[in-house]
Amino acid sequence: MKKFLIALICTAMTLPTFAFAGGQEPPTTEMLLQKIEQLSRELSQVKQELAEVKGLKEQQEENTETLEELADSYETFMTDGIGRFELFGDYRFRLDSTRAHVPGHYNAMALMGVMQQIQQGLIPPAQIPAALQGTYRKGESINNDLLYTNRLRLGMKVKASDNLTFKGRLAMYKIWGHESDRVTAYPFGMNGYFMDANASRRPNDNTLRVEMAYVNWTNIAGQPIWLSIGRRPTVDGPPAQLRYNYDSRYATPVALGVDWTFDGMTLGYAYSDPWPGKIRICYGRGLETGFDEGFNPAGKELDDVDLYGISWDIINDTEAHRFANLQVFRAADVPDTMEVYDKINNRWQDPSANVGDIYQASFVYMDQFRGIDWFISGGLSRTVQHDVNDYDMGLLNSNGEDDNRWGWAAYAGVRVPLENIRSKVGFEYNYGSRYWITFTPASDDLYSSKLATRGHVAELYWIWDLPETPISKYAKAFMRFGYQYYWFDYTGSGNWMGEPVDMDDLKNMNNAQPFTPVDRMDNFYLTFEVYF
C-alpha cells in the first residue's frame, strides 16, 4: 500500500511537466494537494469495501456453520427432545352478578326430624301443627351481586410415534377470596357439588388438576380406525363452540346430552363417502365402588357404574360448516348419589344403592347461512328403576314409587357476525320437560347447567375480539358479555333422584324438598379471555 501511495504522488508530480509540454498552464501546489486528498479518500473507500467483503465472507461462513448446528439440534429435538411438544393454554377472568328467587316450600330433612319426634312422643299433640309448620320456609329473593373467578388451562400435545399422540390439559378454576365450591354449589343441590365428573370444571381452590389426559392410536392396520383411551375430552361439545368463541368444535359429545369429565375409551372409524363422517363406540367408568360393601357401612353390596354408547358424526363437513351428530348411551347401575364432599355440612356423601339405569339419545345439527351460524338440538331420556335408597327415593321417584320416566329437551340458537366492529352476537333458548335428565354437571354455567333445566332458559351474548395481532396459531383475545334468564317449571334440575315437583305445588307438605328449590334466576356475566 505504501508503494502504491508513492507511485500515486510521483504521478501527480509528473503531470505538470506533461501538461506544460502540451502548452497548458501548470497546476498550482494547492491543486496538487487537493488532487492527492481526493485520491486518498477514494483509496480509503476502496480499502473499506474490501474489508466489508472480507467480513461478509467470514460472517457467511459462521452463519453456515451455525445453521448446520441448529439443523442437528432440531433433528435431535424432534426425535428425542422438547421439539416434539406443543404447549398452549388460556386464561379467563369472569364476573357474575346473579339474582334468584326461592319459592315457599317445606324442608324435607327438617320435616323428617319432626316426624321422628312425633313418633317417639317427644312433641305433645297440641304442638304438632306448629312443629310441622316450622319446617316451612317462606319464599325469598337471594342475591350475589358480584362474584369473580380466575380460570387457567394449560394444554399439551406430543407425538410418541407416527400414529401415537398424547393430549392433555391441566386446569385451575378458583373463586376470588374463597377456597371451596360452597358458594356456587348452594342452592342447587347435587347439580352443583364438586365431584369426579366436574373436578376441574367447578370453581374451587387454586389446585392445578388434570382435566384430561389421553392417547390416540390412529391408522390402525393402515385403515381409518383409531383407539383413544384415558381421561376423555368429553366437555364443551357441539354446539358450545359458538357460545365459547372456540375456533373449531372441541369435543365429541352433544352438549345437550353429555358434559362430563370421565375416564374411558373410544374405538372409532372415519369415512368420506358420500360425505365426511365418523362413528365411535364409547365406554366409560362413572363410579368405582371398590371392594364389596366398601361404600355402605350397612353391608349393602354396590356395583360399579359404567357407561356405554355410540356417537355418530353423520355429517362432518368442515369446509361447508355443516355438522350433524347422533349419540345414544346407557348409564348402568346408577347410584343414588355420587361420591361427593358436602362442604356445607362438612361430610362425605357416599352412594347407598344402585337405583337403576338411565338411557339417553341426543342429536345436533349445525350449519351456516351467509356467515350466520345456527343449530338445532334435541334429546330424549328414559329411566328404568331397580331399587330405592334408605329414604324411599328412586330414579325420578319418591315415597317408594317405581315408575319408569320419559323426558325430552329442545335447544336452538343462532350467532351473527358483525365484522365491522370485530364482534359476534348470539341468542340461545332451551327447554326441558318434567322428567328430563342429562349428564352435564361439568357445564360452564356457574351455578346450574342450563341444559339440565326442567323449564326454560334464554341467553343473549356478545363477543368482542380485541384488536390485537396474534403471534402464534393459538393466540387470540376477546371479551364476552352475556345474560341468562332461567325459569324453572319443576324441581330438581340436573338431579336424578326424587320426583320432580311442579313449582306451584310446593306449599303441599307432601312435596317437601331435600334441596332448596329455585324457580327464577337471572345471571349477567362478563369475561376477559386470552389464549396463548
C-alpha positions as CSV (number, residue, x, y, z in Angstrom):
1,M,0.0,0.0,0.0
2,K,2.9,2.4,0.7
3,K,4.4,1.6,-2.7
4,F,1.0,2.4,-4.3
5,L,0.9,5.8,-2.4
6,I,4.5,6.8,-3.5
7,A,3.7,5.9,-7.1
8,L,0.5,8.0,-6.9
9,I,2.5,11.0,-5.6
10,C,5.1,10.7,-8.3
11,T,2.5,10.5,-10.9
12,A,0.9,13.6,-9.5
13,M,4.2,15.5,-9.6
14,T,4.9,14.4,-13.2
15,L,1.6,15.6,-14.5
16,P,2.5,19.3,-14.6
17,T,5.5,18.6,-16.8
18,F,3.5,16.8,-19.5
19,A,0.8,19.4,-19.2
20,F,3.2,22.2,-19.6
21,A,4.8,20.5,-22.6
22,G,1.4,20.4,-24.2
23,G,1.1,24.2,-23.9
24,Q,-1.2,24.2,-20.9
25,E,-0.6,26.3,-17.8
26,P,1.0,24.1,-15.0
27,P,-1.3,23.4,-11.9
28,T,-0.5,25.1,-8.6
29,T,0.7,23.3,-5.5
30,E,-2.8,23.8,-3.9
31,M,-4.4,22.0,-6.8
32,L,-2.0,19.1,-6.5
33,L,-2.7,18.8,-2.7
34,Q,-6.5,18.7,-3.4
35,K,-6.0,16.0,-6.0
36,I,-3.9,13.9,-3.6
37,E,-6.6,14.3,-0.9
38,Q,-9.3,13.2,-3.3
39,L,-7.3,10.2,-4.4
40,S,-6.6,9.3,-0.7
41,R,-10.4,9.4,0.1
42,E,-11.1,7.1,-2.8
43,L,-8.3,4.8,-1.7
44,S,-9.8,4.7,1.9
45,Q,-13.2,3.8,0.4
46,V,-11.7,1.0,-1.6
47,K,-10.0,-0.3,1.5
48,Q,-13.3,-0.2,3.5
49,E,-15.2,-2.0,0.8
50,L,-12.5,-4.7,0.6
51,A,-12.7,-5.1,4.4
52,E,-16.5,-5.4,4.3
53,V,-16.4,-8.0,1.6
54,K,-13.9,-10.0,3.7
55,G,-16.1,-9.6,6.8
56,L,-19.2,-10.7,4.9
57,K,-17.4,-13.8,3.7
58,E,-16.3,-14.6,7.2
59,Q,-19.8,-14.0,8.6
60,Q,-21.3,-16.2,5.9
61,E,-19.0,-19.0,6.9
62,E,-20.0,-18.5,10.5
63,N,-23.7,-18.5,9.6
64,T,-23.4,-21.6,7.6
65,E,-21.7,-23.3,10.5
66,T,-24.4,-22.1,12.9
67,L,-27.3,-23.3,10.6
68,E,-25.7,-26.7,10.4
69,E,-25.5,-26.8,14.2
70,L,-29.2,-25.7,14.5
71,A,-30.3,-28.3,12.0
72,D,-28.5,-31.0,14.0
73,S,-30.1,-29.7,17.2
74,Y,-33.6,-29.5,15.6
75,E,-33.3,-33.1,14.4
76,T,-32.3,-34.2,17.9
77,F,-35.3,-32.3,19.5
78,M,-37.8,-33.7,17.0
79,T,-36.7,-37.2,17.8
80,D,-35.6,-37.1,21.5
81,G,-36.3,-33.7,23.0
82,I,-38.8,-31.0,23.6
83,G,-39.3,-30.2,19.9
84,R,-42.0,-32.8,19.8
85,F,-44.2,-30.9,22.3
86,E,-46.9,-28.3,21.6
87,L,-47.7,-26.2,24.6
88,F,-50.6,-23.8,24.7
89,G,-53.3,-22.6,27.1
90,D,-55.7,-19.9,28.1
91,Y,-56.6,-17.6,31.0
92,R,-60.0,-16.3,31.8
93,F,-61.3,-13.7,34.3
94,R,-65.0,-13.8,34.8
95,L,-67.5,-11.6,36.7
96,D,-71.0,-12.9,37.5
97,S,-73.9,-11.0,39.0
98,T,-76.8,-13.2,40.0
99,R,-80.3,-12.9,41.4
100,A,-82.6,-15.8,42.2
101,H,-85.9,-16.5,43.9
102,V,-86.6,-19.3,46.3
103,P,-90.3,-20.2,46.4
104,G,-92.0,-21.1,49.7
105,H,-91.6,-24.8,50.5
106,Y,-91.3,-27.4,53.2
107,N,-87.8,-28.6,54.0
108,A,-87.7,-32.4,53.8
109,M,-84.9,-33.0,56.3
110,A,-86.5,-30.8,58.9
111,L,-89.9,-32.4,58.3
112,M,-88.4,-35.9,58.7
113,G,-86.9,-34.9,62.0
114,V,-90.2,-33.5,63.3
115,M,-92.0,-36.7,62.2
116,Q,-89.5,-38.9,64.1
117,Q,-90.0,-36.8,67.2
118,I,-93.8,-37.1,66.8
119,Q,-93.5,-40.9,66.5
120,Q,-91.3,-41.0,69.6
121,G,-93.9,-39.0,71.5
122,L,-91.4,-36.1,72.1
123,I,-93.8,-33.5,70.8
124,P,-97.2,-33.0,72.6
125,P,-100.2,-33.4,70.3
126,A,-101.2,-29.7,70.8
127,Q,-97.8,-28.6,69.4
128,I,-97.7,-30.8,66.4
129,P,-99.3,-28.4,63.9
130,A,-96.9,-25.6,64.9
131,A,-93.9,-28.0,64.8
132,L,-94.9,-29.1,61.3
133,Q,-95.4,-25.6,60.1
134,G,-92.0,-24.7,61.5
135,T,-90.5,-26.8,58.7
136,Y,-91.9,-24.4,56.1
137,R,-89.6,-21.8,54.6
138,K,-91.2,-18.7,53.2
139,G,-90.3,-17.5,49.7
140,E,-87.5,-15.0,49.4
141,S,-85.0,-13.5,46.9
142,I,-81.3,-14.4,47.2
143,N,-78.6,-12.3,45.5
144,N,-74.9,-12.5,44.8
145,D,-74.2,-9.1,43.4
146,L,-70.6,-9.7,42.3
147,L,-68.6,-12.9,42.2
148,Y,-65.1,-13.1,40.5
149,T,-63.3,-16.1,39.2
150,N,-59.9,-17.0,37.7
151,R,-59.5,-19.9,35.3
152,L,-56.2,-21.1,34.0
153,R,-55.9,-24.0,31.5
154,L,-52.6,-25.5,30.1
155,G,-52.8,-27.8,27.2
156,M,-50.2,-30.1,25.7
157,K,-49.8,-32.3,22.7
158,V,-46.9,-34.6,21.8
159,K,-46.4,-37.4,19.2
160,A,-44.8,-40.5,20.6
161,S,-44.7,-42.2,17.1
162,D,-46.2,-41.7,13.7
163,N,-49.6,-43.0,14.9
164,L,-49.5,-42.4,18.7
165,T,-50.3,-38.9,20.1
166,F,-50.8,-37.9,23.7
167,K,-53.0,-34.9,24.5
168,G,-53.7,-33.4,27.9
169,R,-55.0,-30.4,29.8
170,L,-54.5,-29.1,33.3
171,A,-56.9,-26.6,34.8
172,M,-57.2,-24.3,37.8
173,Y,-60.6,-22.7,38.5
174,K,-60.8,-20.5,41.6
175,I,-63.2,-18.0,43.2
176,W,-61.6,-14.8,44.3
177,G,-61.4,-14.8,48.1
178,H,-62.5,-18.4,48.5
179,E,-61.0,-21.9,48.6
180,S,-64.0,-24.2,48.1
181,D,-67.1,-24.7,45.9
182,R,-69.6,-23.9,48.7
183,V,-70.7,-20.5,47.4
184,T,-71.6,-21.9,43.9
185,A,-72.9,-25.3,45.0
186,Y,-75.7,-23.8,47.1
187,P,-78.7,-23.7,46.5
188,F,-78.7,-26.1,43.5
189,G,-78.1,-29.5,45.2
190,M,-76.3,-32.3,43.5
191,N,-76.1,-30.4,40.3
192,G,-73.5,-28.0,41.8
193,Y,-71.5,-30.3,44.0
194,F,-67.8,-30.9,43.4
195,M,-67.2,-34.5,42.2
196,D,-65.1,-36.5,39.8
197,A,-67.3,-35.6,36.9
198,N,-66.6,-31.9,37.3
199,A,-63.5,-31.7,39.4
200,S,-61.7,-29.3,37.1
201,R,-64.8,-27.6,35.8
202,R,-66.4,-26.1,39.0
203,P,-64.8,-23.1,40.8
204,N,-63.0,-24.5,43.8
205,D,-59.4,-23.9,45.2
206,N,-56.2,-23.0,43.4
207,T,-55.1,-26.6,42.7
208,L,-54.0,-27.3,39.2
209,R,-55.9,-30.5,38.3
210,V,-55.7,-32.9,35.4
211,E,-58.8,-32.2,33.3
212,M,-58.0,-34.6,30.5
213,A,-55.1,-37.0,29.6
214,Y,-55.5,-39.5,26.8
215,V,-53.6,-41.2,24.0
216,N,-54.9,-41.6,20.4
217,W,-53.7,-44.5,18.3
218,T,-54.6,-43.8,14.7
219,N,-54.3,-45.5,11.3
220,I,-54.6,-49.0,12.9
221,A,-53.8,-51.7,10.3
222,G,-53.5,-49.0,7.7
223,Q,-57.2,-48.2,8.0
224,P,-59.1,-45.1,9.1
225,I,-59.6,-46.7,12.5
226,W,-58.4,-45.2,15.8
227,L,-58.4,-46.1,19.5
228,S,-58.4,-43.4,22.2
229,I,-58.0,-44.1,25.9
230,G,-57.7,-42.1,29.1
231,R,-59.4,-39.2,30.8
232,R,-61.7,-38.2,28.0
233,P,-62.2,-34.8,26.1
234,T,-65.9,-35.0,26.8
235,V,-66.7,-31.4,27.7
236,D,-67.7,-28.3,25.6
237,G,-69.2,-30.4,22.8
238,P,-71.2,-29.1,19.9
239,P,-72.7,-26.5,19.6
240,A,-70.9,-25.0,22.7
241,Q,-68.0,-23.8,20.5
242,L,-70.2,-20.9,19.2
243,R,-71.0,-19.5,22.6
244,Y,-67.5,-20.0,23.9
245,N,-65.9,-18.5,20.8
246,Y,-63.7,-21.5,20.0
247,D,-62.1,-21.6,16.6
248,S,-63.5,-25.1,16.0
249,R,-65.5,-27.9,17.5
250,Y,-63.6,-29.2,20.5
251,A,-65.3,-32.3,21.9
252,T,-67.3,-35.2,20.6
253,P,-70.5,-35.5,22.7
254,V,-73.5,-33.4,22.0
255,A,-73.6,-30.7,24.7
256,L,-77.3,-31.3,25.4
257,G,-76.5,-34.9,26.4
258,V,-73.0,-35.1,28.0
259,D,-70.8,-32.5,29.6
260,W,-68.8,-34.8,32.0
261,T,-65.1,-35.4,32.5
262,F,-65.0,-39.2,32.7
263,D,-62.4,-41.9,32.3
264,G,-62.9,-44.3,29.4
265,M,-62.1,-45.3,25.8
266,T,-63.3,-44.9,22.3
267,L,-63.0,-47.1,19.2
268,G,-63.7,-45.1,16.0
269,Y,-63.9,-45.3,12.2
270,A,-63.8,-42.4,9.7
271,Y,-65.4,-42.4,6.3
272,S,-65.6,-40.0,3.4
273,D,-68.3,-41.3,1.1
274,P,-70.9,-39.9,0.4
275,W,-69.7,-37.2,2.7
276,P,-67.1,-37.0,5.6
277,G,-68.2,-38.6,8.8
278,K,-67.1,-40.7,11.8
279,I,-68.7,-43.3,14.1
280,R,-67.4,-44.3,17.6
281,I,-68.1,-46.9,20.2
282,C,-67.6,-45.5,23.7
283,Y,-67.1,-46.9,27.2
284,G,-66.5,-45.2,30.5
285,R,-66.4,-45.8,34.2
286,G,-68.7,-43.4,36.0
287,L,-68.0,-44.7,39.6
288,E,-65.6,-47.2,41.1
289,T,-67.1,-48.8,44.2
290,G,-64.0,-50.7,45.3
291,F,-64.3,-53.9,47.3
292,D,-67.7,-55.3,48.1
293,E,-69.5,-53.3,50.8
294,G,-66.8,-50.8,50.6
295,F,-69.1,-47.8,50.4
296,N,-72.0,-48.9,52.5
297,P,-71.4,-49.4,56.3
298,A,-74.7,-51.3,56.5
299,G,-73.2,-54.0,54.3
300,K,-75.2,-53.4,51.1
301,E,-73.2,-54.6,48.1
302,L,-72.9,-52.0,45.3
303,D,-72.0,-52.4,41.7
304,D,-69.6,-50.2,39.7
305,V,-71.3,-47.6,37.4
306,D,-70.5,-48.0,33.7
307,L,-71.5,-46.1,30.6
308,Y,-71.8,-47.5,27.1
309,G,-72.7,-45.6,23.9
310,I,-72.4,-44.8,20.3
311,S,-71.5,-41.4,18.9
312,W,-72.1,-40.9,15.1
313,D,-70.9,-37.9,13.2
314,I,-73.4,-38.4,10.4
315,I,-72.0,-35.3,8.6
316,N,-68.7,-33.8,9.5
317,D,-68.0,-31.4,6.6
318,T,-65.8,-28.6,7.9
319,E,-65.4,-26.9,4.6
320,A,-69.2,-26.4,4.3
321,H,-69.6,-25.6,8.0
322,R,-72.1,-28.4,8.3
323,F,-72.1,-30.9,11.2
324,A,-74.7,-33.5,12.4
325,N,-74.2,-35.9,15.3
326,L,-76.4,-38.5,16.9
327,Q,-75.4,-40.2,20.2
328,V,-77.1,-42.9,22.2
329,F,-75.8,-44.3,25.5
330,R,-76.7,-46.1,28.7
331,A,-75.6,-45.4,32.2
332,A,-75.9,-48.7,34.0
333,D,-76.4,-49.2,37.8
334,V,-76.7,-45.5,38.6
335,P,-76.2,-44.8,42.3
336,D,-78.4,-42.7,44.5
337,T,-75.5,-40.2,44.8
338,M,-72.0,-39.8,43.5
339,E,-69.1,-39.7,45.9
340,V,-69.0,-36.0,46.8
341,Y,-67.8,-33.9,49.7
342,D,-70.6,-31.7,51.1
343,K,-68.7,-28.7,52.4
344,I,-71.9,-27.1,53.6
345,N,-72.4,-29.9,56.2
346,N,-68.7,-30.9,56.3
347,R,-69.2,-34.6,55.5
348,W,-68.8,-37.1,52.7
349,Q,-71.9,-38.3,50.8
350,D,-71.5,-41.8,49.7
351,P,-73.8,-44.0,47.5
352,S,-76.0,-46.4,49.3
353,A,-77.9,-48.1,46.4
354,N,-77.7,-48.8,42.7
355,V,-81.2,-47.4,41.9
356,G,-81.4,-48.2,38.1
357,D,-80.3,-47.4,34.6
358,I,-80.6,-44.2,32.5
359,Y,-80.9,-44.2,28.7
360,Q,-80.4,-41.2,26.6
361,A,-80.3,-40.1,23.0
362,S,-79.4,-36.7,21.7
363,F,-78.9,-35.0,18.4
364,V,-77.4,-31.8,17.0
365,Y,-77.4,-30.2,13.5
366,M,-75.2,-27.2,12.8
367,D,-75.0,-25.2,9.6
368,Q,-74.1,-21.7,8.3
369,F,-76.1,-19.4,6.1
370,R,-74.3,-16.3,4.6
371,G,-71.9,-16.3,7.5
372,I,-74.6,-16.8,10.2
373,D,-74.1,-19.9,12.3
374,W,-77.3,-21.7,13.5
375,F,-78.1,-25.0,15.2
376,I,-81.0,-27.2,16.5
377,S,-80.6,-29.9,19.1
378,G,-82.9,-32.3,20.8
379,G,-82.8,-35.0,23.5
380,L,-84.8,-38.0,24.8
381,S,-84.2,-39.7,28.2
382,R,-85.6,-42.8,29.8
383,T,-85.1,-44.1,33.4
384,V,-85.5,-47.8,34.4
385,Q,-85.7,-48.1,38.2
386,H,-84.4,-51.2,40.1
387,D,-84.1,-50.1,43.7
388,V,-84.7,-47.2,46.1
389,N,-82.3,-45.7,48.7
390,D,-82.8,-45.5,52.5
391,Y,-85.2,-42.6,52.1
392,D,-87.5,-44.5,49.7
393,M,-86.2,-42.3,46.8
394,G,-85.5,-43.8,43.3
395,L,-84.8,-42.6,39.8
396,L,-87.2,-39.6,39.5
397,N,-89.4,-41.2,42.1
398,S,-90.3,-40.5,45.7
399,N,-92.1,-42.3,48.5
400,G,-91.2,-45.8,47.2
401,E,-92.8,-45.3,43.8
402,D,-91.4,-47.5,41.0
403,D,-92.3,-45.7,37.7
404,N,-90.1,-45.5,34.7
405,R,-89.9,-42.0,33.3
406,W,-89.6,-40.4,29.8
407,G,-88.2,-37.0,29.4
408,W,-87.3,-34.7,26.5
409,A,-85.5,-31.4,25.7
410,A,-85.1,-29.0,22.8
411,Y,-82.3,-26.5,22.2
412,A,-81.7,-24.0,19.4
413,G,-79.5,-21.0,18.7
414,V,-78.0,-18.5,16.2
415,R,-74.8,-16.5,16.1
416,V,-74.5,-13.4,13.8
417,P,-71.0,-12.0,12.8
418,L,-70.5,-8.2,13.0
419,E,-67.2,-8.0,11.3
420,N,-67.1,-4.1,11.1
421,I,-66.9,-4.0,14.9
422,R,-65.0,-7.3,15.4
423,S,-68.0,-8.8,17.1
424,K,-70.4,-11.7,17.2
425,V,-73.9,-11.6,18.7
426,G,-75.7,-14.8,19.7
427,F,-79.0,-16.0,21.1
428,E,-79.9,-19.4,22.5
429,Y,-83.0,-21.0,24.0
430,N,-83.6,-24.4,25.6
431,Y,-86.5,-26.2,27.3
432,G,-86.5,-29.4,29.3
433,S,-89.6,-31.4,30.3
434,R,-90.6,-32.6,33.8
435,Y,-88.6,-35.8,33.7
436,W,-85.7,-34.6,31.5
437,I,-82.4,-35.9,32.8
438,T,-79.0,-35.2,31.3
439,F,-75.3,-35.6,32.2
440,T,-74.0,-32.1,32.3
441,P,-72.5,-31.3,35.8
442,A,-69.3,-30.1,34.1
443,S,-71.0,-27.4,32.1
444,D,-69.5,-23.9,32.1
445,D,-72.6,-22.3,33.7
446,L,-71.6,-21.0,37.0
447,Y,-74.5,-22.2,39.2
448,S,-76.8,-24.5,37.3
449,S,-76.3,-26.2,34.0
450,K,-78.8,-24.5,31.7
451,L,-79.2,-27.6,29.5
452,A,-80.3,-29.7,32.5
453,T,-83.1,-27.2,33.3
454,R,-86.6,-28.6,33.7
455,G,-88.2,-25.5,32.3
456,H,-86.9,-22.7,30.1
457,V,-83.6,-20.8,29.7
458,A,-82.9,-17.9,27.4
459,E,-79.4,-16.5,26.8
460,L,-78.1,-13.5,24.9
461,Y,-74.4,-12.9,24.4
462,W,-72.0,-10.5,22.7
463,I,-68.4,-11.5,21.8
464,W,-65.8,-8.7,21.0
465,D,-62.5,-9.7,19.6
466,L,-59.7,-7.5,20.9
467,P,-57.7,-5.6,18.1
468,E,-54.5,-7.4,18.9
469,T,-52.2,-9.1,16.4
470,P,-51.6,-12.8,17.3
471,I,-48.0,-14.1,17.2
472,S,-48.9,-17.8,17.3
473,K,-51.6,-20.0,15.8
474,Y,-53.2,-20.4,19.3
475,A,-53.2,-16.7,20.2
476,K,-56.3,-14.6,20.5
477,A,-58.1,-12.4,23.0
478,F,-61.7,-11.4,23.4
479,M,-64.3,-10.3,25.9
480,R,-67.7,-11.9,26.3
481,F,-70.8,-10.2,27.7
482,G,-73.9,-12.4,28.4
483,Y,-77.3,-12.5,30.1
484,Q,-79.1,-15.7,31.1
485,Y,-82.7,-16.0,32.4
486,Y,-83.9,-19.3,33.9
487,W,-87.5,-20.0,34.7
488,F,-87.8,-23.5,36.3
489,D,-91.1,-25.3,36.0
490,Y,-90.2,-28.3,38.1
491,T,-87.7,-29.0,41.0
492,G,-84.5,-31.0,40.9
493,S,-83.0,-29.9,37.6
494,G,-79.9,-31.9,36.9
495,N,-80.7,-34.4,39.7
496,W,-81.8,-38.0,39.0
497,M,-83.1,-38.7,42.5
498,G,-86.7,-37.9,43.6
499,E,-89.9,-36.9,42.0
500,P,-89.8,-33.5,40.2
501,V,-92.5,-31.3,41.6
502,D,-94.3,-28.5,39.9
503,M,-93.2,-25.2,41.4
504,D,-96.8,-24.3,42.0
505,D,-97.3,-27.3,44.3
506,L,-94.5,-26.7,46.9
507,K,-96.9,-25.5,49.6
508,N,-98.2,-29.0,49.9
509,M,-96.4,-30.7,52.8
510,N,-96.3,-34.0,50.8
511,N,-93.9,-32.3,48.4
512,A,-91.3,-31.4,50.9
513,Q,-87.9,-30.8,49.2
514,P,-84.5,-32.2,50.2
515,F,-82.7,-29.3,48.4
516,T,-83.6,-25.6,48.3
517,P,-85.6,-25.1,45.1
518,V,-85.2,-22.1,42.8
519,D,-88.0,-21.0,40.4
520,R,-86.4,-18.0,38.8
521,M,-82.8,-16.9,38.2
522,D,-81.1,-14.3,36.1
523,N,-77.4,-14.1,35.6
524,F,-75.2,-11.4,34.0
525,Y,-71.6,-12.4,33.2
526,L,-68.5,-10.7,31.7
527,T,-65.3,-12.5,30.7
528,F,-61.9,-11.4,29.6
529,E,-60.1,-14.3,27.9
530,V,-56.6,-14.7,26.5
531,Y,-55.4,-17.7,24.5
532,F,-51.7,-18.4,24.1
